[in-house]
Amino acid sequence: MLRAFVLHARRRRELIVPTPRYNVLFLCTGNSARSIMAEAILNQKGRSAFTAYSAGSHPGGRVRPEALKQITAARLSTAGLRSRFAVAKGKRPPRRDAGAASVSANEGAYLQAE
């Protein structure tokens, strides 16, 4: 398929290179505000090149209402935002190309060991 695409592009004297997509994980302790907001921002502002996810090492089980209010005020989508564990039992996480973490000093060692 890619070969046919390149041959077709050569005939037209132009080379069209597909834009790469990157998966990014924002990780924090409770996954209830900061990482949720980062996920919403990157999914909107970087939607052409990024797919953002967020998770927590000890998620609180719900997204803080203040965070949802700020996301809505910024005219970003809240669809699909929820507090979740960094790795769900029995499920393989999506391939990540980058990650960002905001955790306490005690959890830093735990996360590096994973």
Backbone hydrogen bonds, N-H to C=O, Kabsch-Sander energy under -0.5 kcal/mol:
donor,donor_aa,acceptor,acceptor_aa,energy
5,F,1,M,-2.1
6,V,2,L,-2.6
7,L,3,R,-2.8
8,H,4,A,-2.5
9,A,5,F,-2.2
10,R,6,V,-2.3
11,R,7,L,-2.0
12,R,8,H,-1.3
13,R,10,R,-1.4
14,E,9,A,-2.3
16,I,14,E,-0.6
17,V,15,L,-0.6
22,Y,49,A,-2.8
24,V,51,T,-2.4
25,L,98,A,-1.9
26,F,24,V,-0.5
26,F,53,Y,-2.5
27,L,25,L,-0.6
27,L,100,A,-3.4
28,C,55,A,-1.9
29,T,102,S,-1.0
37,M,33,A,-2.9
38,A,34,R,-2.3
39,E,35,S,-2.2
40,A,36,I,-2.3
41,I,37,M,-2.5
42,L,38,A,-2.6
43,N,39,E,-2.3
44,Q,40,A,-1.3
45,K,41,I,-3.3
46,G,42,L,-1.9
47,R,44,Q,-0.8
49,A,46,G,-2.0
50,F,46,G,-3.0
51,T,22,Y,-2.6
53,Y,24,V,-2.5
55,A,26,F,-2.1
56,G,84,R,-2.2
57,S,28,C,-1.1
58,H,29,T,-2.7
60,G,30,G,-2.3
64,R,32,S,-2.5
67,A,64,R,-0.6
68,L,64,R,-1.9
69,K,65,P,-2.3
70,Q,66,E,-2.0
71,I,67,A,-2.5
72,T,68,L,-2.5
73,A,69,K,-2.4
74,A,70,Q,-1.5
75,R,72,T,-1.8
76,L,71,I,-2.2
81,L,78,T,-1.7
86,A,56,G,-1.5
91,K,88,A,-1.9
97,D,23,N,-2.7
98,A,23,N,-1.5
100,A,25,L,-2.6
102,S,27,L,-2.5
107,E,104,S,-0.5
108,G,104,S,-1.3
109,A,105,A,-0.8
110,Y,106,N,-0.7
111,L,107,E,-2.6
112,Q,108,G,-1.9
113,A,109,A,-1.4
114,E,110,Y,-0.8
